[in-house]
Amino acid sequence: MEKVDVAVHAPDPLTHAGLVSHLRTRSGITVLPAEERSRADVLIVAAERLTTDVIAMLRLAAGEVGAPVVLVAGEISEQELLIAVECRVVAILPRAVVTAERLLHSVLAAASGGGVLPPNLVGELLKHVERLQRDVLTPNGLNASGLTAREIDVLRLMADGLDTNEIADELCYSERTVKNVIYGLNHRLKLRNRSHAVAYAVRSGVI
């Protein structure tokens, strides 16, 4: 099994010791001391609630450590879930049902780029995405990729190798309009050039 370095942050020594004992039941997982958490592959954070202090710590850790976070929490609301996701939390375990097996599964999933959420939180997250699409993206002509229908049309033709004049002819736009579309999406999405823009569209699944 691939080795995984884990850092643990807990509100009290007893909780910390319990989490560490769970982790040590599996070979290949190393628990790092607090001063070495910057090199962790996964960060485990235990908290009863997502208080302002816990959120501040998560945001700081996201910047300093940059590792995915497994959150062990007493309870979490929909709003707190969204904040947690912003702070690189990829797995949430209800504190009342934590076992060595569940904790290890969450850590390994996080280390491999996956995530673990209780079914009720998955539902809340999906409802939020649906509201975002309905209330924010669609009224502004956007989709989940952050691209408008016009931008997608231009990108598809760019991917086919057409130059600005050819794209303008194909879409019945002026050359200036095509240039403005390309400039606008590059500027908004911080894309470096046309190749980068096409690659972004491919990764987003729109072309």
Secondary structure, DSSP 8 states (H G I E B T S, - for coil): ---EEEEEE-SSHHHHHHHHHHHTTSTTEEE--GGGGGG-SEEEEEESS--HHHHHHHHHHHHHT---EEEEES---HHHHHHHHHTTEEEEEEGGG--HHHHHHHHHHHHTT--B--HHHHHHHHHHHHHHIIIIIGGGTB-TTS-BHHHHHHHHHHHTT--HHHHHHHHT--HHHHHHHHHHHHHHHT--SHHHHHHHHHHHT--
